[in-house]
Amino acid sequence: MSSGVTLSLNELRALLRKAFEGIYGHDHDWNALTDLVLWLEFHDLDGLKIFFDAEPGLPCDIPNLSEGDNGDILIDGKGGSFLQFNVTSCDLLVSKAKTAGQAVLHVNNTKHVQVITASVARCASSGLAAAAWWPSEENSAYIAFQEAGARAPNLFRVSLPAGFENYEGVTIIAAPSIKDIQTRYQDWFQFQKSGQTPSNEIEERYQQHLDHGFAMSVDDYKRLCHYADRVLVEATEQSRRGAGE
């Protein structure tokens, strides 16, 4: 007897979409949230694990949004998961960058900071270059960057520049090109080549999942089905009117 469940990309997308619909109702874009989790999962960034960990805090909008003196967007995550407000904050960043030429977003007091890698890809698909960085262990950090229109981000491990030793947040900048980003944040592009995960390797992982499907535990499958089942509620007179009956 099989101890797991294997789903195709389309099957997993449909189940995740129903799960988000069960959690959010009609308040959010289920497709965008589904694509975010899938992107993370199929790029070996633990999308489902992050989703399950974040679910008790869903639904959630941006907890505390403000603007710095230099015009940077500032978010206090209030200890919640960055998955909860990643799509909204990224779209805000893209909108500002297209208006102002470039834009910077700083997020503090949040977990699952690796989700920012998906924001880099979202910016690139919107016609902008982007780079993001977040601290790691041993006085180092990760940087993900992607030129506008490129297929996938490059990921590097870097030494923390002077003055960032105690930095705990995550930062992303969007601009017309990577050269524009390097001009402002040159120190972040001093790569440790041994820590590189190139974009072609990320794409190969993605293709493997497309070819062979996605294997998950029975417990995880049942959990997603539980969220999705919330959509199948008994019809009320009000819901019938809303459905045009």
C-alpha positions in Angstrom: 0.0 0.0 0.0 1.4 3.4 -1.0 2.4 5.7 1.9 2.0 8.9 -0.2 0.1 10.6 -2.9 1.5 11.9 -6.2 -0.2 14.7 -8.0 0.4 16.4 -11.3 1.0 20.1 -11.4 -2.6 20.8 -12.5 -4.0 18.6 -9.8 -2.0 20.2 -7.1 -2.9 23.7 -8.4 -6.6 22.9 -8.4 -6.4 21.5 -4.8 -4.4 24.5 -3.6 -6.8 26.9 -5.2 -9.7 25.3 -3.4 -7.8 25.3 -0.2 -7.2 29.1 -0.4 -10.8 29.7 -1.4 -11.8 27.8 1.7 -9.6 29.9 3.9 -10.1 33.4 2.3 -13.5 33.2 0.8 -13.9 35.9 -1.8 -11.4 38.4 -0.3 -8.2 37.5 -2.2 -6.8 36.3 -5.5 -6.7 32.6 -5.0 -4.7 32.1 -8.2 -1.9 34.4 -7.2 -1.6 32.8 -3.8 -1.7 29.3 -5.3 1.0 30.3 -7.8 3.1 31.6 -5.0 3.0 28.3 -3.0 3.6 26.3 -6.2 6.5 28.5 -7.2 8.2 28.0 -3.8 7.5 24.3 -3.8 8.7 23.5 -7.3 11.9 25.5 -6.7 12.7 23.5 -3.5 11.8 26.4 -1.1 9.3 24.4 1.0 6.1 26.1 -0.3 3.7 23.6 1.3 5.6 23.5 4.6 5.5 27.3 4.8 1.8 27.3 3.8 0.9 24.8 6.6 2.9 26.8 9.1 1.4 30.1 8.1 -2.2 28.8 7.8 -3.2 29.6 11.4 -2.5 33.2 10.7 -4.5 33.4 7.5 -6.2 35.4 6.1 -3.9 38.4 6.7 -3.2 41.7 5.0 0.0 43.7 5.4 0.2 44.1 9.2 1.9 47.5 9.5 2.8 49.5 6.4 4.7 52.9 6.4 7.1 54.9 4.3 10.6 55.9 5.3 12.1 59.3 5.0 13.9 58.3 1.8 10.6 56.9 0.3 11.4 53.3 1.0 8.4 51.0 1.8 8.6 49.7 5.3 6.7 46.7 6.7 6.6 45.4 10.2 5.5 41.8 9.9 4.4 41.5 13.5 6.0 38.1 13.7 3.8 36.6 11.0 4.7 34.7 7.9 5.9 36.7 4.9 3.7 34.3 2.8 0.7 36.1 4.2 1.4 39.4 2.6 4.0 38.6 -0.1 1.8 39.1 -3.1 0.2 42.3 -1.9 3.6 43.9 -0.9 5.3 42.8 -4.1 2.5 44.4 -6.2 2.9 47.6 -4.2 6.6 47.5 -4.9 6.1 47.0 -8.6 3.6 49.8 -8.8 5.9 52.2 -7.1 8.9 51.2 -9.1 7.1 51.8 -12.4 6.0 55.2 -11.2 9.2 56.4 -9.5 11.8 54.5 -11.6 12.8 52.2 -8.8 11.5 51.2 -5.3 12.8 49.5 -2.2 10.9 47.4 0.3 12.2 46.5 3.8 10.4 43.9 5.9 11.2 43.3 9.5 9.9 41.0 12.2 8.7 38.3 9.9 9.4 34.6 9.3 9.7 32.5 6.1 11.9 35.3 4.6 13.0 33.0 1.8 9.6 33.7 0.2 11.1 36.9 -1.0 12.7 34.9 -3.8 9.3 34.5 -5.4 8.9 38.3 -5.2 12.0 38.7 -7.3 10.5 36.4 -9.9 7.2 38.3 -9.8 9.0 41.6 -10.4 10.8 40.1 -13.4 7.6 38.8 -14.9 6.2 42.3 -14.5 9.0 43.8 -16.7 11.4 44.9 -13.9 14.7 43.7 -12.6 14.9 42.9 -8.9 17.2 41.8 -6.2 16.5 40.7 -2.6 18.6 39.7 0.3 18.1 38.3 3.8 20.5 37.4 6.6 21.7 33.8 7.2 24.0 32.2 9.7 27.7 33.0 10.3 27.7 36.6 9.3 26.4 35.9 5.8 23.3 36.5 3.8 21.5 35.3 0.7 20.9 37.4 -2.4 18.5 36.5 -5.2 18.4 38.6 -8.3 16.8 38.4 -11.7 16.8 40.6 -14.8 13.5 41.6 -16.3 12.2 38.8 -18.5 14.7 36.2 -17.3 13.3 32.7 -16.7 14.4 32.3 -13.1 16.4 34.1 -10.4 20.1 33.5 -9.5 20.7 32.8 -5.9 24.0 33.5 -4.1 25.4 33.4 -0.5 27.3 36.6 0.3 29.3 38.1 3.0 27.4 40.7 5.0 28.7 44.2 4.1 30.0 46.4 7.0 27.1 47.9 8.9 24.7 45.0 8.2 26.1 42.6 10.8 23.0 42.9 13.0 20.5 43.3 10.2 17.6 40.9 10.6 15.1 42.0 8.0 14.7 41.3 4.3 15.1 43.8 1.5 14.0 43.8 -2.1 14.6 46.5 -4.7 12.9 46.7 -8.1 14.3 48.8 -11.0 14.5 48.8 -14.8 17.8 46.8 -14.8 20.2 45.0 -12.6 22.8 47.7 -13.4 20.5 50.2 -11.7 20.4 48.1 -8.6 24.1 47.5 -8.5 24.6 51.3 -8.6 22.7 51.7 -5.3 23.7 48.5 -3.6 27.1 47.6 -5.0 28.3 45.7 -1.8 25.6 43.1 -2.2 27.0 41.9 -5.5 30.4 40.8 -4.1 29.5 37.1 -4.5 31.0 34.1 -2.9 31.0 31.9 -6.0 31.0 28.7 -3.9 27.6 29.6 -2.6 25.9 30.1 -6.0 22.7 28.4 -7.1 22.4 29.4 -10.7 19.1 29.9 -12.4 19.5 26.9 -14.8 19.8 24.6 -11.8 16.6 26.1 -10.3 14.9 25.6 -13.7 16.1 21.9 -13.8 14.4 21.3 -10.4 11.2 22.8 -11.7 11.2 20.7 -14.8 11.8 17.5 -12.8 8.6 18.2 -10.8 6.7 18.9 -14.1 7.9 15.6 -15.5 7.3 13.4 -12.5 4.6 15.1 -10.5 4.7 16.1 -6.9 4.8 13.5 -4.1 3.3 14.4 -0.7 2.4 12.5 2.4 -1.1 11.3 2.9 -1.4 13.6 5.9 -0.5 16.6 3.9 -2.9 15.6 1.2 -5.7 15.2 3.7 -4.9 18.6 5.2 -5.2 20.3 1.9 -8.5 18.5 1.3 -9.8 19.7 4.7 -9.2 23.3 3.8 -10.8 22.8 0.4 -13.8 21.2 1.9 -14.7 24.5 3.6 -15.9 25.7 0.2 -18.6 23.0 0.1 -20.9 24.5 2.7 -24.7 24.3 2.8 -26.4 26.9 0.6 -28.3 29.7 2.3 -31.0 31.9 0.9 -28.4 34.7 0.8 -25.8 32.6 -1.1 -28.5 31.5 -3.6 -29.3 35.1 -4.4 -25.6 35.9 -4.8 -25.3 33.0 -7.2 -28.3 34.3 -9.3 -30.8 31.7 -8.2 
